[in-house]
């Protein structure tokens, strides 16, 4: 039985929560659930997931359990991926006055978190900064790089004020330029998940699924962004007969990727199916032979979808981007394989080998589940984060 701790009251400051679809958002909900299970009281202030909807207060429930009181603050628009919410600081301050937290858990990147630097109420208690990703890397948009010149001063002030900083993997911590001055107060705690939630309902005939039972069934799940490297995966499938690819997700690269599939003449073997609901995503992951995350930059800081697949006994393919946590997530567990980022040839050769090696794929399924259970269960992650909370509280005394 996990030790309970009813003395810590934690206020999370995040960017969004579901129904906004994203790995950080999914992790935050599951973390709050796991922390509630060990007696930590929680609340969260985030942005509304749609523009111009009024600020809303609600009790967040997960798997039937109330885990936190939440304020979703109205946003007017977005700029360079950042929600514009002029009222965020005021709502954060008033919410904190009612909740009276012992500690603030800030999830970065999030420009609205800089309102903390002006807070009267929250200046008196310790802050834990959860560093999910750097804002920029070598592949960043020039406009974002220009805006970062201002952002970084506020970012540095926030990190300076933090009692503890959580990095999601050792490789990311080692290569994150903003975190280098603060190594002594950084702690590595991986992201985690509760595990698969079954959906036993029969899928409608109209739902997308793998069509060829004899092919190697490859799945991608995520936002269709420039750094995801999907063009290399599509070209690898083009070079490899007997492979079927389902791409689940939406994003700015959809039109370009659809044109690439058409120009390669592999429409029957590669399908871009768009957004998929949770139940369908579960079924696609369960029936896939392998999930592939071919990202090409450190913008893919961790790759939570890899953990999600391994929880469903689905082995994974990731890229060995220097400084990303992807290779660290796969590790030496036998749960998957890594290839060089942007290497169509390596990816095609690996797909061909997996297509012809059913025994290898079967062994990797068991290893994937073992890797998840050993390293990425959300209950274990919550215990590690509670230890960070206690460190922060002792440091602040």
N, C-alpha and C positions, 0 to 999 in steps of 0.2 A: 504494500500500500504506500503510495507516494506521500511524503511529508507535506502537510498543508501549512500555508503561511498566510494568515488572514490580516497580517499587520501592514502589508505593502499595498498601497493604492497607486496605480500606474495610469498616467494619462498618455496615450499614444497620439502623436501628431503625424499624420500620414497624408499621402497625396489623394488617393481614392480608396474605396472599398467596392467589392462586388455590389451591383451587377457589372461594374467596369471590369473587363476581362484583362487580367495581367498576372504575372507570377508573383510580384510583390504583394498585390492585393489579396491573392489567394493565400499566400503565406501568412499575412497579417491576421486574417480571420481565423485561420487554424491555430496560430500562435495564441491568440486571445482565448480561444476555446481551451487549449491545453493549459494555459496559465490559470484560467478559471477553475479547471479541474484540481489544481493544487492550492486553491484558496486565494489567489491574488485578485483583488478588486481592480476593475479596469474601466476606462472610458476612452473615447477616441474622438478627435476632431479632424475631419477630412473635407475634401471638396465634394460638391455634388457632381455626379457623373455626367450630367447634361447641363448645357448652358441655360442660364436665366430661370431655372426652377428655384423656388424660394427655399431659404434655409430650412432644414427639417431636423427634428430631434426624434430619435427612435431608440427602441431597445433591440440590439442586434442579437439574433438567435442563430445558432449553428448546430445542426443535427438535433434540433429540438431543445437545445440548452441555451438559456440567456447568458451571453458572455460579456456584454459591455453596453453602456449607454453611449450613443453616437450622435454627434452633430455633423450634418452634411451641409457645408456652407455654400451659399449661392456663388456661382462663377458667372462672369460676364462674357468671357471669351477665352481663347488660349493663344499663346504666343511662344513659338519655339518650344513646343511641347509643355509649356508651363501654364497652368490655369491662372487666370486673372481674377482675383477675389479680394476686392478692396475691404470687405468686412471681415476677413479671416482673423485679423488680429483682435478686433473687438469681440468676436464670438469666442475666440480661444480664451481671452481674459475672463469673460463673464462665465464661461463654462467651467474654467478652473476654479473660480471663486466658489461655485456651488459644489464641485466634486472634491475639492481640497486634496489634490494628489500629494503623495510623498516623493514622487519621482516622475520625470517626463522621459518618454521613450520616443525619440525623433527618428523618423524613417526618411533617409536621404537617397537620391536628390529630391528636393522639394523647395522651391523658392519661397513658398508661404511660411515655411518653418522659420524664416529669418525674423518674423514677427516676434519670436521668442526673445530676441535681443532687446526688444523694447518693453517686455512684459514686467510689470511691477510684481505681480503675484508669483510668477514662475521663476523669477530671478533668485528666489530664496531657497530653492530646492535643487537637488542634483539632476543633471541631464545625462541620459545615455543616448548616443548617436549610433544608429544602425546604418552602416555604410553599405548600401546595396549596390551602388555603382558610381564611378566617376562621371562627371557631367560630359567631359570631352576626352577624346583620344586622338590619335593621329588621323583617323578617318572622319572626324567631326565636320559638320557643315561649317562653312566659313562664317555665316551669320551667327551660329551658336558659339563659335570660337571668339568672335568679337564680343558678344554679350557676356562671355565668361570673364572677361577682364574686370567687369564690375562685380559679377556674381562671386568671384573667388575671394574678394575682401570680406564679404559677409560670411562665406563658407569658412574662411580661416577663423573669423571671430567665433562662430558657432563651435568649431572643433576645439578652439582654445578654451572655451567655457565648459566643454563636456567633461564630466567626471570619468566616463568610460566610453570607448568606441568599439563597436562590434563590426568586424569584417567577416564576410561569409566564406572565405577560403584563404589558406596561407599564400597561394600564388598571387591572389588579387591584392592582399595586403602588401606583399613584397614589392609589387610594381605600381602601386597607386601613389602618384606624386603628391596629392593633397595629404595623404596620411603619413608620409615619411617623418615629419617633425613630431608626430604624436605616438610613435611606436610604443612607448612605455605604458600608455594607457589603452592600447588596443588589445582586444581579445578575439580569437577566431572561434566563431560558432556557426556551423553550417545552417542553411535553410533546411526545413523538414516539412513533412506532411503527415496527416493522420493515416493515410493509406486509402485504398480504393473504396469507394462507396458504390455498392452494387445497384444496378438498375435492371430489374428482372422483367420489365415489360418488353413485349415483342416489338421490334422496330418496324415501323410502317414500311411498305414496299417502296415508298418514294424516298426513303432515307438513303444517303450514299453509303456504300460499303465496298469492300474488296470484291472484284468481279471474277478473278481468275484464281481458282483454288490451287492450281499447279504452279503458279508463279511465286517468286519471293515477294512478300507483301511488305512494302516499305511505307512508313507513315511520317509525315511532318505535321506538327501542331505548333502554331504560334502566329505572331504578327508577320505579315508579309512586308518586311522592311529591307532596306538596302543591305544591311550588314548580316542578314540571315544566310546569305550564300546559296540561295535556292537555285540560281542559274547553274551552279556547278553540279548540284544534285540532279537537276533535270537533264543536263548534258551527259552525266554519268549513266543515267537510266537509258538515254538514247543509245549509248554504246554497249548496253548490256541486255541482250534478249532474255526473256523469261523473268523480268522484274516489273512489278506494278507499283506505282507511287500514288498515294492519296495525300493531297496538301490541304490541310484544314486551317483556315484562318483568313482574316481580311487585312487590308493595308494598302499603302500607297504604291507598292510594287505589283499589284495584281494585274493591271493591264499589260505591263511589260512582260511579266511571266507567262500570261496567257498567250501573248504573241510569240514568245519563244517556244512554247509547247507546239503551237500550230506550225511554226517554221521548221521545227525538228520532225514533224510528221508523226508524233507519238501520242496523239490525242487519246486513242483507246487505252494506252498504258499509263498515262499521267492525267490525273483529274484534280482541278482546283475546285474544291467543294464549298469554299466560303466558311462563314461562321458555323460552328456546330455546338449544340447544347451539351450540357454536362453528360447526360445519359449516352448520347451518341459518341461523344469523345471517349467515354469509358469503353464502349463496345469496339470502337476502332482500335484503341490501344490494346485491348485484349486479343483481338484477332490478328493484329499485325505480327509479322515475324521479327521486325526490328523498327525502332524509331530512330530517325536521323535528324541531327541538329547540326547543319553544315556552316555555322556562323563563321564570319571572317574577321571579327574584331573584338576587342575587350568590352564593347557595348554589351556583349553577351557575357555578363559578369559571372554568372553561376550556372544557369541552365536548369531551372527548377523542373522543366518538363522532362528532363532526364530522370529525375527522382520519381516523378509521377509515373513514367513508363515502367521503371524498375519495380515500383510497388505493385504493378500488375503483371509481374513476371515477364516483361518485355525487354529484351536486351537493347542496347543503344549504340549508335555511332555518333561520335562527336569529333570536333576538330581541335587540334593541339595549338590553339591560339596562345601565344606567350602572355602570361599574366592573367588569363581568364581562369575561372574555376572549373571549366568543363572537364579537362583532363583529370583534375583532382577529384571530381565527382565520380568519374568512371574508375579511376585508380587502377590497381592491379587485381581487381576483384574477379575478373573473368566475366563481368556483367556487360561488357561491350568492348568497343574498339575505337581507336582514334586515327585520324588521317590528317595530313597537313592541310591547313586552310587554303581554299582556292585550288585544290588539286583534283581536277576531274579524273585524271588517270588513276590515282590512288583509290579514289572513291569507287570508280567503275570496277577496278580489280577486286576490291573488297566485296562489292555486291555480287560479283560473279562467283567468288569463293564461297560466300554465304549461301548463295542459290544452290550450289552443288554440295553443301555440307550440312545436311539435316541433323546429324548427330551433334555437330558443334553448336548449332542453334538451340537444340534441346538442352544441352548442358548449360548454355548461357542463360536460359530462362531461370533455372534454379539459382544460378549465381547472382542474377539481377535481384531476385527477391531477397536473397541473403544479404546483399550489399545494402538494400534499403533498410532491412530490419536492424542491421548492425550499426548504421551510421546516420540514418536520416528520419527516424521516427520522431514525430513532433513532440511527443511526451518527453523524450530525452533532450530534445532541443530546448524545451521550456525549462527543464531543470538546470541546464547550462546557463540560460539567460537569467534565471532567478539568482544564480550565483553572481552573475555580473551586477544585477541590481543590488545585492547585498554589499558587494565591493564598493559600488558607487555611493551607497548610503554611508558606509563606514568612512570613506574618503572625505565626504562632505561634512562629517561631524566636527 
